Amino acid sequence: MQYAAERFGELRKAVGNEVDSASTFTEPSVRPPRSLLIKALEPYQPMFIEEPCQAQNHDVMADIARGTHLPIATGERVFTKWGFSEVLERRRPWCCSPICATPAASPKCG
């Protein structure tokens, strides 16, 4: 965790505050380390944290969002308006990014 936060800090130092950066969690991780890593990234002000847990696990994502001031992004794996309504009901999507070009989503994005 410390290694990842330090690398992110080096990136921030190299590009300064004029360039936005973000962090995406590509593998599901257990809650405490995931939350600790997000806390470790906070001083470097990433533009957002993308899907720190499975996209369909709205309650966990809302808990994570309540634990940080950083925006949480989701939506690439949410394919229906009902999926997004669940995210929005928890008042914590933070940053929704539907991918309407996904075959499963395209009929439902119109």
Backbone as ProteinMPNN parsed JSONL, in Angstrom:
{"seq_chain_A": "MQYAAERFGELRKAVGNEVDSASTFTEPSVRPPRSLLIKALEPYQPMFIEEPCQAQNHDVMADIARGTHLPIATGERVFTKWGFSEVLERRRPWCCSPICATPAASPKCG", "coords_chain_A": {"N_chain_A": [[0.809, -1.174, 0.0], [1.829, 1.27, 0.866], [3.885, 1.539, -0.97], [2.422, 1.834, -3.402], [1.064, 4.25, -2.873], [3.241, 5.976, -2.598], [4.299, 5.877, -5.213], [2.214, 7.068, -6.592], [2.339, 9.565, -5.443], [4.818, 10.39, -6.43], [4.171, 10.605, -9.12], [2.311, 12.701, -8.99], [4.007, 14.737, -8.112], [5.713, 14.923, -10.308], [4.025, 15.756, -12.446], [2.667, 17.846, -11.373], [0.031, 20.081, -10.19], [-1.388, 20.825, -12.353], [-2.187, 18.864, -14.035], [-4.621, 16.39, -14.271], [-5.078, 13.381, -12.449], [-5.922, 9.963, -11.828], [-7.095, 7.1, -9.985], [-7.552, 3.707, -10.484], [-9.093, 0.734, -9.418], [-8.25, -2.323, -10.261], [-8.578, -4.924, -9.501], [-10.71, -6.745, -7.346], [-10.615, -5.957, -3.941], [-10.062, -6.467, -0.419], [-12.003, -4.82, 2.103], [-10.664, -3.255, 4.325], [-7.817, -2.851, 3.461], [-8.292, -1.562, 1.001], [-9.672, 0.764, 1.746], [-7.689, 1.909, 3.318], [-5.724, 2.371, 1.403], [-6.991, 4.257, -0.219], [-7.183, 6.36, 1.631], [-4.44, 6.832, 1.911], [-3.892, 7.873, -0.577], [-5.227, 10.282, -0.6], [-3.77, 12.759, 0.109], [-2.576, 13.393, -2.305], [-4.486, 14.185, -4.022], [-6.099, 12.803, -6.192], [-8.096, 12.959, -9.175], [-10.314, 11.292, -9.171], [-11.366, 8.149, -7.694], [-11.62, 5.105, -9.174], [-14.067, 2.666, -9.228], [-13.604, 1.147, -6.59], [-14.516, -1.206, -5.614], [-16.537, -4.074, -6.501], [-18.667, -3.11, -9.11], [-21.417, -3.554, -8.897], [-21.877, -3.696, -6.23], [-23.352, -1.738, -4.487], [-23.854, -0.809, -1.86], [-21.431, -1.208, -0.463], [-19.785, 0.424, -2.009], [-20.928, 2.916, -1.473], [-20.361, 3.087, 1.282], [-17.568, 3.238, 1.155], [-17.305, 5.658, -0.21], [-18.35, 7.416, 1.698], [-16.275, 7.429, 3.451], [-14.236, 9.02, 2.492], [-13.048, 12.101, 1.032], [-12.576, 12.156, -1.602], [-13.767, 11.912, -4.97], [-15.741, 9.146, -6.071], [-15.767, 6.999, -8.766], [-17.932, 5.291, -11.014], [-19.637, 3.005, -13.196], [-18.883, 1.914, -15.668], [-19.389, -0.752, -15.687], [-22.029, -0.955, -15.204], [-25.05, -1.459, -16.615], [-27.729, -0.773, -17.034], [-30.606, 1.396, -16.685], [-31.769, 0.888, -14.273], [-29.715, -0.122, -12.761], [-28.142, 2.186, -12.522], [-29.963, 3.76, -11.149], [-29.985, 2.593, -8.65], [-27.41, 3.245, -7.783], [-27.58, 6.047, -7.726], [-29.606, 6.416, -5.833], [-28.33, 5.989, -3.443], [-26.988, 8.264, -3.138], [-24.296, 8.703, -3.655], [-22.715, 8.461, -6.114], [-21.039, 10.027, -7.134], [-19.335, 10.037, -9.482], [-20.478, 9.253, -12.454], [-20.054, 7.092, -15.156], [-21.307, 5.938, -17.758], [-20.874, 3.437, -20.234], [-21.951, 3.522, -23.195], [-21.403, 2.266, -25.556], [-20.981, -0.356, -25.085], [-22.072, -3.585, -25.896], [-24.093, -4.775, -24.276], [-25.204, -2.571, -23.103], [-25.995, -0.68, -25.01], [-28.702, -0.828, -26.175], [-30.147, 0.166, -24.093], [-29.388, 2.72, -23.502], [-30.58, 4.736, -24.855]], "CA_chain_A": [[0.0, 0.0, 0.0], [2.712, 2.431, 0.947], [4.576, 1.615, -2.261], [1.494, 2.399, -4.389], [0.838, 5.661, -2.54], [4.467, 6.721, -2.916], [4.392, 6.019, -6.674], [1.222, 8.065, -6.979], [2.915, 10.838, -5.01], [5.864, 10.746, -7.395], [3.472, 11.047, -10.323], [1.761, 14.036, -8.71], [5.13, 15.67, -8.062], [6.247, 15.071, -11.667], [3.106, 16.48, -13.331], [2.121, 19.013, -10.685], [-1.414, 20.161, -10.013], [-2.0, 21.247, -13.613], [-2.627, 17.666, -14.741], [-5.462, 15.515, -13.458], [-4.739, 11.965, -12.41], [-6.949, 9.189, -11.149], [-6.676, 5.762, -9.617], [-8.591, 2.697, -10.682], [-8.836, -0.533, -8.749], [-8.541, -3.314, -11.283], [-8.915, -6.197, -8.869], [-11.429, -6.577, -6.09], [-9.757, -6.08, -2.764], [-10.834, -6.489, 0.815], [-12.339, -3.461, 2.503], [-9.691, -2.437, 5.059], [-6.706, -2.344, 2.658], [-8.812, -0.661, -0.023], [-9.934, 2.032, 2.416], [-6.399, 2.477, 3.725], [-5.047, 2.876, 0.214], [-7.667, 5.502, -0.597], [-6.712, 7.376, 2.594], [-3.039, 7.141, 1.603], [-3.87, 8.655, -1.816], [-5.895, 11.571, -0.414], [-2.92, 13.958, 0.044], [-2.146, 13.65, -3.68], [-5.665, 14.708, -4.698], [-6.502, 12.277, -7.5], [-9.362, 13.49, -9.669], [-11.305, 10.353, -8.659], [-11.009, 6.747, -7.493], [-12.585, 4.37, -9.988], [-14.551, 1.353, -8.806], [-12.783, 0.499, -5.568], [-15.11, -2.51, -5.312], [-17.376, -4.508, -7.607], [-19.603, -2.039, -9.472], [-22.78, -3.873, -8.477], [-21.955, -3.704, -4.774], [-23.63, -0.334, -4.236], [-23.748, -0.463, -0.438], [-20.011, -1.105, -0.128], [-19.259, 1.611, -2.673], [-21.409, 4.07, -0.707], [-19.561, 3.129, 2.517], [-16.233, 3.727, 0.797], [-17.441, 7.078, -0.539], [-18.543, 8.167, 2.942], [-15.019, 7.444, 4.191], [-13.219, 9.843, 1.846], [-13.561, 13.274, 0.33], [-12.284, 11.978, -3.023], [-14.894, 11.374, -5.737], [-15.697, 7.741, -6.455], [-16.349, 6.842, -10.105], [-18.472, 3.979, -11.355], [-20.554, 3.023, -14.319], [-18.459, 1.16, -16.844], [-19.939, -2.106, -15.605], [-23.45, -0.842, -14.882], [-25.565, -1.41, -17.977], [-29.145, -0.443, -17.171], [-31.043, 2.562, -15.905], [-32.065, 0.417, -12.923], [-28.425, -0.177, -12.071], [-27.76, 3.546, -12.164], [-30.875, 4.302, -10.142], [-29.508, 2.1, -7.353], [-26.244, 4.047, -7.429], [-28.026, 7.401, -7.416], [-30.4, 6.392, -4.602], [-27.432, 6.045, -2.288], [-26.459, 9.627, -3.159], [-22.844, 8.687, -3.64], [-21.985, 8.062, -7.293], [-19.745, 10.618, -7.195], [-18.946, 10.29, -10.869], [-21.018, 8.131, -13.224], [-19.54, 7.066, -16.525], [-21.828, 4.795, -18.516], [-20.245, 3.148, -21.516], [-23.087, 3.134, -24.04], [-20.963, 1.473, -26.697], [-20.952, -1.752, -24.678], [-23.246, -4.246, -26.493], [-25.153, -5.008, -23.306], [-25.771, -1.308, -22.674], [-26.438, 0.202, -26.086], [-30.152, -0.678, -26.355], [-30.745, 0.774, -22.911], [-28.853, 4.071, -23.285], [-31.289, 5.709, -25.68]], "C_chain_A": [[0.865, 1.256, 0.0], [3.446, 2.639, -0.377], [3.685, 2.276, -3.31], [1.254, 3.886, -4.125], [2.067, 6.507, -2.868], [4.625, 6.916, -4.419], [3.406, 7.07, -7.172], [1.709, 9.462, -6.599], [4.009, 11.316, -5.952], [5.251, 11.244, -8.7], [2.941, 12.466, -10.128], [2.881, 15.076, -8.717], [5.66, 15.952, -9.471], [5.341, 15.926, -12.555], [2.521, 17.731, -12.688], [0.606, 18.963, -10.584], [-2.14, 20.58, -11.284], [-2.549, 20.071, -14.41], [-3.464, 16.818, -13.789], [-4.947, 14.09, -13.534], [-5.827, 11.257, -11.627], [-6.389, 7.827, -10.817], [-7.845, 4.818, -9.839], [-8.162, 1.412, -9.996], [-9.224, -1.631, -9.718], [-8.911, -4.677, -10.714], [-9.725, -5.92, -7.612], [-10.456, -6.755, -4.926], [-10.628, -6.053, -1.521], [-10.946, -5.071, 1.357], [-11.24, -2.727, 3.263], [-8.505, -1.975, 4.205], [-7.152, -1.342, 1.598], [-9.056, 0.714, 0.593], [-8.64, 2.703, 2.859], [-5.643, 3.05, 2.54], [-5.686, 4.187, -0.247], [-7.238, 6.626, 0.334], [-5.279, 7.793, 2.283], [-2.919, 7.991, 0.331], [-4.448, 10.061, -1.647], [-4.967, 12.783, -0.494], [-2.51, 14.334, -1.383], [-3.297, 14.088, -4.579], [-5.932, 14.125, -6.098], [-7.87, 12.839, -7.885], [-10.523, 12.606, -9.19], [-10.646, 9.004, -8.416], [-12.057, 5.949, -8.246], [-12.809, 2.96, -9.465], [-13.631, 0.641, -7.813], [-13.354, -0.835, -5.088], [-15.93, -2.91, -6.537], [-18.46, -3.456, -7.862], [-21.024, -2.298, -8.983], [-22.952, -3.869, -6.958], [-22.142, -2.268, -4.277], [-23.479, 0.068, -2.774], [-22.294, -0.3, -0.017], [-19.411, 0.149, -0.766], [-19.7, 2.875, -1.933], [-20.637, 4.199, 0.609], [-18.171, 3.68, 2.235], [-16.295, 5.225, 0.529], [-17.621, 7.934, 0.711], [-17.243, 8.305, 3.725], [-13.929, 8.299, 3.587], [-13.862, 11.079, 1.235], [-13.312, 13.172, -1.176], [-13.527, 11.457, -3.749], [-14.662, 9.907, -6.09], [-16.418, 7.623, -7.794], [-16.837, 5.418, -10.294], [-19.295, 4.095, -12.619], [-20.144, 2.206, -15.512], [-19.039, -0.253, -16.855], [-21.392, -2.108, -15.151], [-24.146, -0.577, -16.213], [-27.025, -1.002, -18.123], [-29.481, 0.795, -16.362], [-31.371, 2.139, -14.471], [-30.779, 0.305, -12.104], [-27.972, 1.202, -11.637], [-28.693, 4.13, -11.117], [-30.465, 3.825, -8.751], [-28.31, 2.913, -6.868], [-26.696, 5.425, -6.967], [-28.84, 7.469, -6.125], [-29.529, 6.492, -3.358], [-26.721, 7.382, -2.192], [-24.943, 9.675, -3.086], [-22.228, 8.224, -4.946], [-21.027, 9.136, -7.636], [-19.398, 10.974, -8.607], [-19.434, 9.076, -11.66], [-20.514, 8.207, -14.652], [-20.069, 5.854, -17.281], [-21.089, 4.649, -19.839], [-21.35, 2.637, -22.432], [-22.684, 2.32, -25.253], [-20.884, -0.012, -26.363], [-22.203, -2.442, -25.232], [-24.39, -4.456, -25.512], [-25.864, -3.718, -22.939], [-26.445, -0.536, -23.795], [-27.958, 0.265, -26.292], [-30.809, 0.089, -25.214], [-30.284, 2.209, -22.678], [-29.64, 5.131, -24.03], [-32.335, 6.49, -24.947]], "O_chain_A": [[0.643, 2.181, -0.781], [3.607, 3.767, -0.841], [4.129, 3.173, -4.027], [1.243, 4.688, -5.059], [1.939, 7.628, -3.361], [5.036, 7.987, -4.865], [3.721, 7.862, -8.061], [1.514, 10.421, -7.345], [4.113, 12.509, -6.237], [5.752, 12.189, -9.31], [3.104, 13.323, -10.996], [2.719, 16.167, -9.265], [6.014, 17.088, -9.788], [5.837, 16.738, -13.336], [1.946, 18.577, -13.374], [-0.018, 17.937, -10.856], [-3.366, 20.681, -11.296], [-3.301, 20.269, -15.364], [-3.069, 16.562, -12.651], [-4.441, 13.654, -14.568], [-6.562, 11.877, -10.859], [-5.328, 7.445, -11.312], [-8.975, 5.093, -9.435], [-6.983, 1.058, -10.006], [-10.41, -1.846, -9.969], [-9.508, -5.495, -11.414], [-9.449, -4.959, -6.893], [-9.581, -7.621, -4.96], [-11.793, -5.66, -1.574], [-10.087, -4.227, 1.098], [-10.9, -1.616, 2.854], [-8.202, -0.782, 4.219], [-6.445, -0.37, 1.333], [-8.676, 1.726, 0.004], [-8.512, 3.925, 2.783], [-4.996, 4.091, 2.654], [-4.98, 5.122, -0.624], [-6.958, 7.733, -0.125], [-4.94, 8.973, 2.379], [-1.957, 8.744, 0.178], [-4.183, 10.939, -2.469], [-5.343, 13.773, -1.121], [-2.135, 15.479, -1.634], [-3.097, 14.333, -5.769], [-5.985, 14.87, -7.076], [-8.691, 13.153, -7.023], [-11.589, 13.115, -8.845], [-9.529, 8.746, -8.865], [-13.253, 6.096, -7.991], [-11.875, 2.179, -9.286], [-12.968, -0.338, -8.153], [-12.749, -1.511, -4.256], [-16.003, -2.155, -7.507], [-19.093, -2.974, -6.923], [-21.757, -1.354, -8.687], [-24.068, -4.024, -6.463], [-21.224, -1.663, -3.723], [-23.023, 1.173, -2.482], [-21.957, 0.638, 0.706], [-18.621, 0.852, -0.137], [-18.911, 3.808, -1.787], [-20.295, 5.311, 1.011], [-17.659, 4.5, 2.998], [-15.435, 5.976, 0.988], [-17.107, 9.05, 0.779], [-17.117, 9.194, 4.568], [-12.809, 8.318, 4.096], [-15.061, 11.101, 0.958], [-13.788, 14.011, -1.94], [-14.264, 10.642, -3.194], [-13.539, 9.488, -6.369], [-17.547, 8.092, -7.939], [-16.234, 4.466, -9.799], [-19.609, 5.203, -13.055], [-21.002, 1.831, -16.312], [-19.163, -0.872, -17.912], [-21.922, -3.148, -14.759], [-23.86, 0.424, -16.871], [-27.514, -0.896, -19.247], [-28.734, 1.191, -15.467], [-31.263, 2.95, -13.551], [-30.761, 0.601, -10.909], [-27.477, 1.38, -10.524], [-28.258, 4.918, -10.277], [-30.585, 4.571, -7.779], [-28.208, 3.232, -5.683], [-26.244, 5.914, -5.932], [-28.775, 8.463, -5.402], [-29.958, 7.027, -2.336], [-25.939, 7.609, -1.269], [-24.377, 10.604, -2.509], [-21.186, 7.576, -4.855], [-20.217, 8.93, -8.539], [-19.183, 12.151, -8.897], [-18.862, 7.992, -11.547], [-20.547, 9.266, -15.279], [-19.364, 4.856, -17.429], [-20.728, 5.64, -20.475], [-21.648, 1.442, -22.439], [-23.543, 1.739, -25.917], [-20.736, -0.84, -27.261], [-23.305, -1.924, -25.05], [-25.553, -4.324, -25.893], [-27.015, -3.756, -22.505], [-27.395, 0.203, -23.535], [-28.467, 1.351, -26.566], [-31.916, 0.604, -25.369], [-30.75, 2.853, -21.738], [-29.386, 6.322, -23.848], [-32.998, 7.341, -25.54]]}, "name": "protein", "num_of_chains": 1, "seq": "MQYAAERFGELRKAVGNEVDSASTFTEPSVRPPRSLLIKALEPYQPMFIEEPCQAQNHDVMADIARGTHLPIATGERVFTKWGFSEVLERRRPWCCSPICATPAASPKCG"}
